[in-house]
Structure formats: structure tokens, C-alpha cells
Amino acid sequence: KFMLVAGERRWRAAAIAGLTSLDCTVREMNHLELAEASLFENIQRVDLHCLEEARAFGTLTLAFGYSIWQIAEKSGKSRDYVSRRLRLCCLSPAVDVLPQTKHLSLVQLAPIAALPAGLQTEAVCHVFKHSLSPAAIDNYCSILKGQGGTMFSINASKHAPDRVREFEKKTLGPWV
């Protein structure tokens, strides 16, 4: 029995073009090798969201023991590209399932990932509701973290409404 592991888009394009044969490599693979090859094939997709890439890179790191350098080399991406996406693995699962998260980019999600898990959902909802720019998101996340980079506890958002309102007035003006 054979299974197509990589090259599905190429195979479909060949079928659409009317080709009846296609060169391929046949290889025996165990389940781990199959999963690894599938992950590397998947991260080559053009329409991949940064969170999907983060999950794939995280799996390659945790399940297969790859370093950032190895992922970068094998995927053809830069080390910086891989490490920026791996930072998104700090997003809490609650943020990951929010429908709004799909509409946010890497630049918007990165400062949110640096927040404590208890503040991330609130931050995503606020950012989406007010259509904040990346610079405004950085500022907002700094306010949630507190002065001097001190991190709030999970319940800290209840103590930060004055700073958040002040931020909203500065950023959003009369629309608050």
C-alpha cells in the first residue's frame, strides 16, 4: 500500500494539466517519519496562518527534538522566522480557539503572547474590538503588564482598568 506524504499540490496540478504520469520517490517510513515529513510538507503551504506554523514548529521541537536551527535549515526559513513563530506557542489555548485570533497577524499576536495567560484573551478581544495598530497593541500590552515591566497576576486585569481607560482615551480619543 502506498501513501502520498509530500507533493499533493504538485500531484493535483499535474492531474489538472492532464499529465498521466509523474516522477516520484517511493520510500518506506515508520509512523514518526511519516508525521515528521507531513509537518515539513504542511509548513510549505502559502496560505498558512502564523499560528498554524507556530504549532507545527512547536511539534517539531517537542516531539522530534529539532532545534530552531534545524527547523530553519530543513524548512528553508530563517532562524529568526522560526523563533518568532515559536514564541506564539506561549499563547494560551483559550486564545487559540477565539475566532478573532485568525484575523490577527504575527506582529499583532507577538506582544499578546508575552502577556500572562490570564490576560491574553482579554487583550485579543480588546485589540480586535478597537482595531488597534501593532504599535498600539505594544502599548496596550505594556499597560496590562504594568509599569517597569512588572507582570500582573491572572487577576490583575481587575486592578488595571484606570490604566486601560487612560490608554483608550489616548489611542482612541472620542470613540471610547
N, C-alpha and C positions, 0 to 999 in steps of 0.2 A: 504494500500500500504506500502511496506517495502523498505528500502534503506540501502545498506551496507555502513556504515560510517567508520569502522575500521576493519582491518584484511583481506583486499583484497589479499595481497600476500599469506597469510595462506590459504585462500579460493582457490586461483589458484593452489597452491601447492597440496592441497587435491584433487582437480579435476585431476591434472596430475597423482597423485598417485592412482587414481581410487576409492577414497572414495566416497560413495554415501550420507553420512550424516556428519554433523559437528556440534559440540556444539556451541551455540551462546547465546547472551543476547539480548533480544528484549526490547527496551526502547522507550518511547515517548520523542521527543525532539523538541524544537522550532528552528527557523532558526539560532538564535545566538548560541545555544548549539550545533547545527549541525556544524556550521562553526568552533567553538572552538575545537570540537572533531576531525574534519578533519585536522585542523592545527597541533594538537598534534600527530595525526597519521602520517602526512606527514613528520614531523621533525625526525621521527624514521627511515626514509629511509637511507640506507647505502651510496648510491651514490649522496647524496645531496651536492651541492656546498655551500661554506660558505656564499655566497650572498643570496642564497635561504633561508638558515637558518636565516640569519640576517633579511630578510623581514618577515619571519614567527614570529620570536621573537618580532620584531617591531610591528606587527599587534596584537600580544597577549598583548603587553604593552599598545598600544594606544587604540585599540578597546575594549579590555576586561579588562583593568586596572590591569593586572598582574604585580607584581614586579619581579625583577631579581631572587630573592629567590624563589618565587612561580613557575616561569617558570622552574628553575633548579630542584626544588623538583618534579614537575609534569612530567617533561621530562626525569628525571634520569640523567641529565647532571650536571656538577659542576657550581657553581655561576660564577667562572672565565670564564668558557667555554661560558656561555650565555653572559656575559658582553663584552667579546672580540668580539663576533659576532654582538652584538648590536651597537658597535662603527662603524661598517661598514655601518650603516644606515646614517652616515654623508656623504657617497659618493653621489655625485650629480647624478641626473637621467641621465645626458649625459654620465657619466662614466658607469653607469649600463647597458646601451644598446650597448656599444662598444663590438665588437666580441672578442677583446683581453682580456677583463676583465674575461671571462670564463676560461682563461688559467692561471690566477694568483691565488695564494693561499692566505689564511688568513694572513700569515706572510708578504707577498708581498703587500697586499692591505691595511693593517692597517696603515702604515705611510702615504699612499696616502690619506686615509680618514681623516687624521689630517690636510691636506692642505686646504686652501680656495677653494671653489667650482670652481673658475675660473682657478685654476692651476691643478686640478685633471686630466682632460682629457689629457692635455699636458704631465703630469707625467706618466700616464698609457701608452701612445703611446711611450714615451721615454724608459720606463722600458722594454716594450715588444720588441721594435726595437733593443735594446742593450743587451737583456737577462741578466739584472742586478741581482746580488745575493741579498738576503734580506739585508745584511749589506750595500751594495752599494746603495740600494733603500733608506735606512735610511739616508745615507749620502747625496744622491741627494735631498731628500725631505727637509733636513736641509738647504741645499744651497738655494732651492727655497723659504723657509721661511725667509731666511736672517740671518744675524749674531745676536747672542744673543736671538734667538727665536722670533724675531720680525716678525709678519706675513705680507706678501705682500698683497697689494690690488689686485683686479681682474686683473688689467692691469699691475701688477708688473713684469710679465714674460718678458715684453719688456725691462725692465731695468736690468734683471739678466743674459743676455747672456754671459758676461765675466766670471761670477762665474760658469755658467753651462759648458762653454768650458773648464775652468780650471779643473772642476770635471771630464769631459770626458777624458781629457788628462791623469789625474792621474789614473782613473779607467780603461780606455780602451786602453791607450798607443797608439801605432802606428796605431790602427784600426780606429781612428777618422778621 
